[in-house]
Amino acid sequence: MSFNSKIMGKRVFKFGGASVKDAQSIANVAHVLKTEGHKDVCMVVSAMGKTTNAMEVVVADYFKAKTDNKDVVEAVNQSIAPVVDFHRAIIDELFGDRADQVRADIERMFDEILGFITWNKSLNKSFIYDQIVGYGELLSTRILSAYLAEVGIDNTWYDVRTLIKTDDSYRDATVNWEATAEKISSLKEAKQLIVTQGFLGSDTNNFTTTLGREGSDYTAAILAYALEASSVSIWKDVPGVLNADPRYFTDTQLLHQISYREAIELAFYGASVIHPKTLQPLQRRAIPLHVRSFVDLSAKGTTVTGGAALLPQVPCFIVKKNQVLLELATQDFSFMVEQHFGKLFNLFAKYRLKVDLIQNSAISFKVCLDNRFEGIDGLLPELEAEFKVNCHKGVSLYTIRHFDEKSLSVIPKGERILVEQRTDQTLQVVTYSEQKS
């Protein structure tokens, strides 16, 4: 592909939940599009505000009703009512007395959720999660698409589930790149603004799958890769990528540029601004990623591309809370060797536990795990059958890229260091709050 054709390619915009959290925010999205231009733009949109969290409550109430032998439809109706009211209020504020068609579209989607609850016989919790929670993005994009048309921005709404094909690993699906590229190719010639959903795909049986929490960034990268886009812009309520999460750290700094490799490292270690799977498809096609503020359109934000690792060159701080640290040793006092490691990693995969850090010696093995799929309680009995196990739940993992001598001072007082590990670029520390002891 020539440089000029690259410049003229589609742009992919991604708007997260904070950018569509209420009627005023949706109006601001229209302002961004009018300011930045929307010709040859493919727009990926998340669920509104905290809708995903609210839909997770619906799923939890569904399972609780089944466990308690109660009417699941009644339970779901009660828990979904606040979600219905939230979206209705936004529609009324945006459209006033012209809201009938939009309201009808939204009501149909809520009816589909209740229909699924009625006919579903599956006991697969991850499957049920995806079929229910995935409606958050479908709802937000229907409302947004209608509003954009209302204010003169012509657009076409696409169901991303017809474009992104995956396996059936519900809640963390793997993309079928060949089938997905074929489906997305039909969008290359579209000049009108495309509005579609993040986070979602579908399997070979056309059941909804999800790409993991915060997977909308990944959706943008998938579409950009298949469309051979000229750029991806992630619009956020922060000025760009900071060197630390301001919720946990003070004196944060804006990173003006990050290399693909450095961004992949930061995402792998848990930096929350960019989804871990997002960078590699973009790097493959050298598609620049811009992280910009939808509040201040004059700000340049952060660009992820080739070149210098970081501008400015400063330490970057990442913390992952509520992790699990396992300390393992053999029961017969033998060494920890390759067959032990192979068995352990197979078990971690079985219970969908992500390995964040490992440290081993001849007789012991320490591993810090991300327990987001809550597999640790299933894992422990299998481990205890063969190993001596010491399990610390609720630990924090601090990762500091490009650390300096002052770096450890960011760890709050009262947290005990359980593991420390250094390479030339990265310092990782697992801590446990003494207040929890």
N, C-alpha and C positions, 0 to 999 in steps of 0.2 A: 504494500500500500504506500502511495506517495505521501510526502509530507502535506501537500496541499489538500488531498482528499481526506487526510486525517483531521485537518483543521475544520473541514466542512462537514464532518460527521455529526451524528446526533450527540447531544449532551444528555446526561442522565442526572436528574435531580432527585435527592431523597429527603423527604420531610418526616421527622419523627413525631412521636406522640405529643411532645410539648408544643410543636408548631401547629397542631390542629386540636388543641385542648378545649377550645370554646369558639363561639361565633366570631369574636374579635380576632382570634388567631387565624381562623379560616380566611377572613377578609384580608389579613396580612399576607397570607400565602398568595392570594390574587395580586396584591401589591408587589410582592417579590417577582412574580412572573411577568407582570407588566414592565417592571424596571429592568429585569435581566433579559427579557425576551423569552418567548415560549415556542417559537418555530423550531421544529426538529428537536423537541425536548421530550424525553420519556421520564415521567414523574412517578416515583415510588413513594407510597404513603403508608405510615403506620396507623395503628388504632389510635383513637382519640384519647389523649390524656392518660388516665390510669385504667382504661377499659380492659386491657389484658388482665390486670390484677383482678378486676371485678368479674371477668369471665372465669378466672381460675376459682373464684369463690363459688360460682355456679357449678363448676365441675365437682368441687369438694362437697357441696350440698347434695348433688346427685348421688354420689357414692355413699354419703351418710344416710340418705333416705333408703337406699338399697340395703345397707347394712342393718338399718333399724326396721326393715320391712314396712316402710311408709310409702305413700303415694309419691313416686318420683316426679310425675308431672306437676303435682301441686307444689312440691319442694322447689323445683326448678322455676316454676312461675313466680314464686315468692322471691327467690334470690336474683332472678333476672329483671324483676320490676324496676329496680333503681337504674339499671343499664338502659332499659326502654325509656324511662322518664328523662334520663340524661340526654339521649339522642333526640327525643321529641322536642325538648326545650331548645336545643341548638337549631333544629329545623325551623321551629316557630320563629326564633329570633332572626334567622337568615332570610326566610321566605315570606313570613307573614301569611296573608290570605292566599298566597300562590303556592302553598306547601303541599297541596293534595297529592300530587304525583310522587313527590319525594317521600312523603309519609307512607304512601301505599307500598313503595319499594322496600322501605325499612320494615314495615309491618310484615311483609312477605318473608323477609329474612328471619325475623324472630319466630314466625310460624314454622320455618324450616328447622330451626333449632328444636322446637317442641316436637316436631314430627320425628326428628332423629331420636330424641329421648324415648318416644313411644315405640318405635320399631326396633331399636338397638337390642341385640342379644349378646354382643361381645362383652367379655370381661377384661379386655386389654385396656388398662387405664390410660396408657399413652395414646392409643387409637382414639379413645373417647375424648381425651383432652384436645387432640387436634381438630376433631370434628366440631367441637363447641367453641374453643378459644379462637379458632381461625376466623370466626365471623366478625371479630373486632375490626379487622382491616377491610373486610367487604363493606361493612357499615360506613366507615369513615370515608372511603373513596367514593361511594355512591353519593353521599351528601356533598363532598367536595366537588365532584364532577358536575353535579347539578348547579351548585353555586357559581362555579367558574363560567358555565354557560349563561347563567343569569346575568353576569356582569360583563358579558361580551367576549369571553375567552373560549373559543370553540375548542372542543376536546373530544376524544373518544375514550370511553371506559373499557378496559380489558380485565377479564378475570385471569389473574396471573397463574391460577391453577391449570389453565389450558396451555400455558407457555413453559412453565418450569416443571419438568418431570423428574421424579425421584424414586428411590426404593421405598420400602415400607417400614423404615426405621423411624416410627412416629416419635415426634418431639425433637428429633435430631437427624433429619433425613439426609441422605447422600444424593447429590444431584447426578442424574444421568445426562452427562454433558452432550453427548451426541444427539439424543432425542430432543433435549432442550434447545440446542442450537438450531435444529431443524424447525422447531415450532416458532422460535423468536425471529427467524429470518424473514417471516412474513411482515414484520414491522419495519423493515429497513427502508421501504419506500414511503412510509407514512410521513406526511409533512405536518399534519395537525398534531397538537399536543396530545400525548398519550398519558392517561391516568391509570395507574394499576397499584397493586398491593405489594407490600413487603412481607417477609416472614413465611409466605405460603408457597406450597407446590402441590403436586398430586402424584399418586402412585399409579401403577399400571391398571388398577381397577377404578381409577378416578376418585378415590377417597382422598380427602384433604390430608396433607402432611405439613409439618412445620420444620423450619430450618434451625431451630434453637432460639432461645430468648435473645432479643436484640438482633434477630436475623434479617431485619430489613436492609441494613447496610450490605449484607451479603447478597441479597436480592438485587440491589443496585449494581453490584460488581458482576453478577451473573449476566444481567441484561447488557451492561456495558461491554463485556467480553464478547457476547454473541452478536451485538450490534456493531462491534468495532468502533465504539464511541470515541469522540474527541476528548471527553473529560467526564468526571463524576464530581458532583458537588453535594456534600452532606450539609444540610442546613440545620443549625442547632441554636440553642439559647445561650451559648457561650461564645467567646470571641474566636475560638479555634481550639487546637490541641494544646493543652497546658502540660507542663512538666510534672504535674501532680494533681490529684483530685482535691479541689478546694474544700470538699466535705471533711477530709481527713488531714489535710496539710495546709500550712499557712505560707505566705510569701510565694505563691505560685507564679510561674512565668509562661508567657505565650511562646510556643515554638513556631517560628515562621516557616521553616522547612524541615522535613524529615525524609530521609531516604526510604525507599521501599523496604530494604533489608532491616533498617532500624525500626520502622513502623511494625513490621512483622514480629520482630523481637518483643516490642512493647505490647502488642496485642496478645502474643503467646503468653506472656507473663501476667496478663490480666488487665491491661489498660482499658478503661471502659469506653473511651470515646470512639474507638474504631473496633468493629467486630473482628475476631481473630481470623475468620475465613475470607475476609473481604479483600485483603491485599494481593494475594497470589494471582488471581485472575487478571487484576489490573497490571501487575508487574509483567505478566506474560506478554501483554500487548502494549506496554509502556504508556498506559492511560493515566494521566495525572489525576490525583484525587485532591479536591479542595474541601476543607472543613471551614465553613463560614457561618457568620451570625445572621439569622433572619431578623434580628433587632436592629443591627447597624450594617446596612448594605454597603457603606463606604469602606468598611474594614476589609482588609485583604485576607485575614484568617491565616490558615495553615495550608501549605501545599505539600503533598506527599508525591515524590517523583525520584528520579535518579539524582546522583550528585552527593553532596556532603551529608554525613549521617544526621547531624543536627545543626540547626541555626536558630538560636545561639547554642553553643556547646555547654550544656549545664547538666547536672544530675537529674535523672527522672525517677520519680517515686511512685510505686504502685503497692496497694495493700489489698489483699483478699481476706475477707473476714469469714468466720464460721467454717473453717477448713478442718480436716481430720489428720492428725499425725499418728502413724502406726510405727511402733518399734518392735521388730521381729527378730527372733533367734531360733535356732533349731532346738528341738527338745532333747536330742541325744548328744549335745555339745559338739556336733560336727560343724565343719565350716559351711558358710553360705556360699553355694556354688551355682553354676549355670542352670542346672535343672530346677533349683529352687526359684531362680529369677523367672524362668520361663513359666513355671506354674503360677507364680504370683501375678505376672502381667496378664495371663489368660483370665485369672479370677477378677482382676481389676476391669478388664474388658467385659466380662460376663455381667458384672454389677454396675456397669456404666460409670465407673469412677475415674476421673481424669487425674493423671499424675502431674503434680506441680513441681515436685522436687524429690530427688532421691539421694541418699548418702549411705554408703555401705563400707563395712570393714570385713575382716575374715570371719567374724562370728556374729555380726549383727547387720540389720538392714533397716534403715529409716526411710519412710516415704510420706510425703504430705499430699493429701488427696482432696480434690474438689468433689463434694458429696451432693451436688445439686439434684441428682436423680434419686437421692436417698437410698443408695444401695449398700451403705456401710453395715446396717444391721443384718442384712442377708449374708454379707461377706464374712463377718466375724466368726460365726460357728465353723465355717469351712477352714478358716485360717487356724483357729484354735485346735482343730483336729491334728494339725501337723507342726505348728509352731508355738513358741511362747510369744504371747501377744500383749503389748501394752498400748492401749488406745487412748489418745487425747482428743476429745471432741471440742469444738469451739475455739480452735487456735487461729491465729492470724499469720498470714504469710506476707512479709514485706520484701519487695524486690526493688533494688536500687541500681539502675543502669548508669554507667559512668560515675561511679561513686567517688567521693573524696573522704578526707579524714573526718569531716563533720557529719557524714551521712547517718551514722547510727544515732545521732542526737534526735532524729525525728521519731524514734520509737518512744511511745508514752511511758512515763515513769509508772512502775507497778506492773509492767509486763516482763515476765521471766523468759529469757532466751533459751529455747529448747534445742534448736539446731542453727548453726551458722555455716554458710558455704560461700566461697569466693572464687571467681575467675578473674581474668584481667579486666573485664568490662562490667561484671555483674556481681552484686552482693545480695544474697538471699538470707533472710532470718525468719525462723518460725518462733513465734512468741505465744505465751499463755498468760492471761491476766490473773494475777494473784488473787484478785477479788472473787474469781470464780472457784478458787480452790476450796 
